Amino acid sequence: MDEIWAYRVSRRGDTSVVALSGEVDMSAEAELADVLLAELRRPETADLRVDLSGVTFLDSSAINVLVQVFNSARESGRQLHLVRAHRTPLKVLEMTGLLPLLADDGDEEPASPAGTAGPGAAG
C-alpha cells in the first residue's frame, strides 16, 4: 500500500525541522505524533519547526496532533513553529484559529539533513 504522506527530519543547532508532505490525515495521526514528540523531546531541541510546504491536505486529526505537540512544547519550555504553510493547510490553520503558531521563516536557512525520513520519502 502506498503511503499518502511522508516526512523528513533535519537539524541545525537547537532547531529541528520536520518537513511534511502529501495528505496528512487520520491515517498519519499516530506516527505524526510519535515523530513530532520524539523530536521535541530530544535534549538538543529547543525549537521544533514543522514545515508544511509539501502538505496538500490537513485534516482535524493532524490539527489535533499539532495542538498536542504545541502544548507539550509550551509545558517543557520549548517552541513549536509551523512554517511555510500555503493553500489548503493555511486555510485550515486560519479557520481553526491556529495561524498565530506560524513563524516568519523568511531568512531561515535549511537545517542540515539528519538522515531520518518517513514513509515514501525519497533519499
N, C-alpha and C positions, 0 to 999 in steps of 0.2 A: 504494500500500500504506500503510495507517495505521500510524503508529508506536505502539508499546505503552508507550513511556516518554518522558519529557521532563525537561528541566532548566531552571532559571533561575538566573542568577548575579546576586548583589547584593554591594555592597561598602560598608564604612564604615571609614575609617581604614586600619589594617593588617590588617583582617579581611575575608576573602572568604567568602561563603556560597553554596554550590551546593545548591539545593533540587531534589531528585529526586522524580519522581512516576511512578506506573504500575509496570509489571513490568520490573524491571532484571535482565536475564538475559544469556546469551551473545551475543545479537544486539546488545546495547548495549556490550559489553566494550571494543572498540577506541575508540569515541567517548567513552565514560565515562572511560577512561584519559587520552585526549587533553585532555578538558575539565578534569579534576581536576589533571593535571600542569601544564597551562598556567596555571591559577590559582595553583598552588603556586609556580611559577617567576616570577611577576610580582614585580618588585623591591619593590613596596609591600606584598606579602603576608607577614605573619608568622604568621598564624593562619588556617587553612583549615577551615571548618566545613561538613560535609555533612549537610544537613537531610533526614532520612528520613521525615518526617511524611506525605508523599504516596505513599510506596512501598507497594505491595500485595504484591510478590513480589521476593525477592532470592535469586539462585542462587549457586553456587560460583564462577562466573566473575566475578561482581560482587564477591564477597568477596575473590577474588584481586586484583582491581584495588585495592580498599581497602587491602589489606595492602601492595601495591607502593607506593601513594601514601604510606601511613604510613611505610614505610621510607625513602622519598625525603625526606619531611618531616624525619624524625629526622636523616638524614645531612646535611641542609642547615641544621640548627639552627632549623627551623620546626615548627609544630604542626599536627596534624590532629585534629579532634574530630568524632565522629559525634553528631548531636543529634536529639532528638525521634523516636527510634525507637519503634515500637509494634508490637503484634501479631506478624505473621509476621517482619518484619525483626528485631525484638527477640529472638524465639525463635532465629532463625538466629545472631545475634550471641552469644547465651548458649551455644548448642550448640558453637560454634566457639571459644569462649573469648575472643572479641574484645570482650566487653562493657566491659572496662576502658577502651576507647577512647572510650566515651561521656562527654560533658561535661555538667555540670549547667548548663542554659541557662535556669534559672528566671527570672533577671532580665535576660536578654539582649534588647536592643531589636533589631528587624529592621534589617538593613543597608539602605542606600539603593539603589534599583534602578540597575544599571549598564547596562541596556538590552541585555542579552545573554540570549537564550533559545534553547533547543534544540528538537528535533523535537516538533511538536504542541503547543508551549507557546502559551497564549493571551496576547495582547498587551494 
